[in-house]
Amino acid sequence: MEDKLIKRLLRIEKTIDLRYNANRLNFYNKKGKIHKKQMAFHKCKKRNRWVFGGNRSGKTECGAVEVVYLACGIHPYRKNKVTEGWVVSLSRQVQRDVAQKKILQYLPQSYIEKIVMVSGGADSAENGIIDFIVVRSAVGGLSKIGFKSCDQGREKFQGASLDYVWFDEEPPQDIYMECKMRVLDKCGDIFGTMTPLKGLTWVYNTIYLNDKQDSEVWFEMMEWADNPFLSKKEIQNLTKTLPADELESRRYGKFMQNGGLVYSEFDENENVIEPFDIPEDWQDAISIDPGLHNPLSAHFYAVDYDGNVYVVAEHYQAEKSVEFHANKIKEIADRLHWKRDRNGFLRAFIDSAAKQKTLSSEKNVVELFYENGILVNPNVNKDLFSGISVVKSYIKTLDGKRRLFIFKNCVNLIREIKSYWWGDDDVPIKKDDHCLDELRYYLMTKPLNKERAGKNEIQKDKEKMARRLRLSGNNY
């Protein structure tokens, strides 16, 4: 009896394995372990989506499944239709070994109408180079998955009209731009999955920093710990064997430069939050880094009763007068119902250089702001290294707590934090740091971990309500 039961269990296990291999898509993030960041990628409705992930983080998997969803007309989060798209790899060999292999694993045999090969036979497509696959769409009609490689050159990417392009690893910029033209008339999608091993390339500026502030750009950072199918023991062992700089890219999917990031503790998923209406009692100060030809940066800062700092609004613009900047700051203050002193002035911290007069003006910047309704305090601590240390301690404390939260609409501050690198002689590279300067001026005035005194029950209730609002809006 026991032998019959064991044999029966073995037959059941074999049947399950056969079904799994026959339609692996049925088991993708549906039972047991769920890769949350893969699902965030599929759910995102933006038209230019990227995953920056470490090796074996699951990034290629979600790119291949997205292609299968779109080709088969079975996407769970989008309107389905017959599609034509490209899968772009760095070379034909990489296509065969990575992207093509993943797509064949997830594309159900029952959906395949025809496979056309560049080399090899369609009966063993996984061993050859595929030109394109014709797929039966669940909505009726035939979809087409085409395969391209970057080593073919930009000219081979001309002419087609596409619904999507998937880049498996980072393409040259000219091919990326050509593919953007291919999806233009169909309002199609670009998506990419890559490990950033080439340093600060065009992808760093165009996608990660989003320097053009394209509202359709979205990205997700994916690391080993995000992949629930990786062994924790293996992660620990491999982490010990990699150099620190290589670990940042190969495990965490981070862009790296020789000197490294100044604020490496910054995590956009933790330190950046959706805006919410802050209680009036939290309003604390405005901080300004003045500029004429360079941008003037100003941010509004709030502090809750636990000493957490919130950056709630920003003004950032170049080539404008003090009068213009003052009016913009006052407009933001009016919108936020920001507190003024008894004489009706806004109060702010400002770089001490604002006390200096220029040849083009009889008055300094401090005086000009005063004339325009803003009382600025230039007595700020400008020590660079102690200031950086304080900022780091707010971004993430030694015990892992986050004390600095930046509203999502403060795009220039977020961009500068993400692009602030150490240079020679352990000094940060002096470039695009206007927001960071006034962030330092402000935080140097705040004693870390010192909570505000005297919370009453009404204040506690306000704080709880604000936290609920913040948490409810933090999924983006």
C-alpha positions, 0 to 999 in steps of 0.5 A: 500500500505504501509503495503504491502511494509513493508511486502515485505521488511521483506520477502527480509530481511528474504531471505537475512538472510537465504542466509547468514546462508546458505553460510556465506563464501560468505560474509566473508570480501567481502562486507562492513567492511573488516578486513585487517589483516585477509586478510593479513593472507590469502594472505601470502604465507609463510608456517608457519603463526601465528596470535597473537591476543586478545580475539574477535580480529577475529583471530579464524575466519581467521584460520577456513576460511583458513581451509575451503578455503583449504579443498573446493579447493577455496582458493583465493590466493593459487593453489587449490588441494585436501587436507588433514589437521588437526585442533588441539585444546587444548581439545575435549570440546574446539574443539566443542565450538570453532574451530569446531563451526567456521568451521561448520559456514563457510563450505557450506553444499553443499560441505559436503560429510560425517561427522564422529563423535567421539560422538553425531550424524552427523545430529547435528554435532555442538552438538557433537565431530567430528572426521573428515569431508569429503569435496567435492573439487571444483577441483575434488575429496574429501578433509578431515578435521581431528580434534585432541586435545592436551590432546590426547598426542603426540603419537596420532599425528604420522604417517599421511602425511598432507597438513596443520595443524591449531593450535587453541591456543598454543599447547605444543612444542612436538605436534607442532614439531610432526605436522611439521613432518606431513607436511614435505613430502608434503611441507605443511603449519602450521598455528596458531591463539592464545592469548599469555596468558602463557608468554614467552613460546617456541612460543615466541622464535620460532615464535615471535622472530624467533630465528632460522631466519626461512624464512618461519615464519610469524606472525601478531599481531591482536587487538580489534581495528583491528576488524571492527565488534566490537563496539568502545563503548564496546572496551572502556568499556572493556579496562577500566575494565582490569588490564594493564598487562592483557590488553596487552595480551587480547586486543593486543595479546602481549607476557608478562613477569612480569616486562613488555617490556622496549620498549613497544612503538615498533610496528613492523608494524610501526617501521620496513620498507622495505630497500630502497636506502638512499640518500648519504646526509642522511648517518650519523654514524656507532655505535659499541658494541664490543664483543669477546666471545659475539657478536659484534654488528654494525649498520649503521645509516642515518638521513633525513632532518626531523630528522628521524633516519633510521637503514639501515644495521647491522653486528652481529657476535661472536667469531671473531677478530677485524680484521674480524669485521672491514673487514665485516663493511668495506664490508657493507660500500662499498656496501652502498657507505658509506662516509669516511673521507679525510684519507679514514677512516670510523668513528664510535661510540663505547663503552668506554670499548673499551679503556681498554687493555686486558691481551691477547693483547698489544693494546686496541680495539680502537687501533685495529680498527684504524689499520684496517681502522675504527676510533672509538670514545669511548666518548659516553654517557652510562647512561642507563636510560636516554638512554632508555628514548631517544630510547623510544622517537624515537620509538614513540614520545609523540604526536604519531609520529615515528622517528626511522625506522629499515630496515627489514634486521636488524633482530638482532636489531629487535629481541633484541627490542622485547625481552628486558624486565624489571627485578628486581628493575626496571632494564632491564634484562642484556641479548641479548642487544648488539644491544640495547647498541650501538643504545643507544650510537648513539641516545644519540648523536642526539638532538631529533626534531632538523631538519637539516638546509639548505635544498635546492630544490635538497635535498627536491626532493631526500627526496620525492623520498626516501619517495615514495620508502619507502612507496611503499615497506612497505607492507610485 
